[in-house]
Amino acid sequence: MTITQLQYVLAVAEHQNFTLAAEKCFVTQPTLSMQVQKLEDELDILIFDRGKKPIS
């Protein structure tokens, strides 16, 4: 787990949108998604339900 991954998770939680969170973090959406996925895999949990709009 890295500080950057935690910052990305917080941004997604705040904006409830991966694309907007990526813009606010100055990274591409695939980069942000990949880092969140890595954290989910590392912790063996699902942080965000990507099937819902807005993300929860």
C-alpha positions as CSV (number, residue, x, y, z in Angstrom):
1,M,0.0,0.0,0.0
2,T,1.3,3.4,-0.9
3,I,0.4,7.0,0.0
4,T,-0.4,7.5,-3.7
5,Q,-2.8,4.6,-3.8
6,L,-4.6,6.0,-0.7
7,Q,-4.8,9.5,-2.3
8,Y,-6.4,7.9,-5.4
9,V,-8.9,6.1,-3.3
10,L,-9.8,9.2,-1.4
11,A,-10.2,11.2,-4.6
12,V,-12.5,8.5,-6.1
13,A,-14.5,8.5,-2.9
14,E,-14.8,12.3,-2.9
15,H,-15.7,12.7,-6.5
16,Q,-17.5,9.3,-7.0
17,N,-16.1,9.2,-10.5
18,F,-12.8,7.6,-11.7
19,T,-12.3,10.0,-14.6
20,L,-12.9,13.2,-12.5
21,A,-10.7,11.8,-9.7
22,A,-7.9,11.1,-12.1
23,E,-8.1,14.7,-13.5
24,K,-7.9,16.0,-9.9
25,C,-4.9,13.8,-9.2
26,F,-3.2,14.8,-12.5
27,V,-3.0,11.3,-13.8
28,T,-4.8,9.3,-16.5
29,Q,-7.9,7.4,-15.7
30,P,-6.3,4.0,-16.5
31,T,-3.4,4.8,-14.2
32,L,-5.7,5.7,-11.3
33,S,-7.8,2.6,-11.9
34,M,-4.8,0.3,-12.1
35,Q,-3.5,1.6,-8.8
36,V,-6.8,1.3,-7.1
37,Q,-7.1,-2.3,-8.5
38,K,-3.6,-3.1,-7.2
39,L,-4.6,-1.9,-3.7
40,E,-7.8,-4.0,-3.8
41,D,-5.8,-7.0,-4.8
42,E,-3.2,-6.4,-2.1
43,L,-5.9,-6.1,0.6
44,D,-8.1,-8.8,-1.0
45,I,-11.2,-6.5,-0.8
46,L,-13.4,-4.6,-3.2
47,I,-13.2,-0.9,-2.3
48,F,-15.6,0.4,-4.9
49,D,-18.6,-1.1,-6.6
50,R,-17.9,-0.2,-10.2
51,G,-21.2,-1.4,-11.4
52,K,-23.1,1.5,-9.9
53,K,-23.4,5.1,-10.9
54,P,-22.3,7.0,-9.0
55,I,-19.5,4.7,-7.7
56,S,-20.0,3.5,-4.1
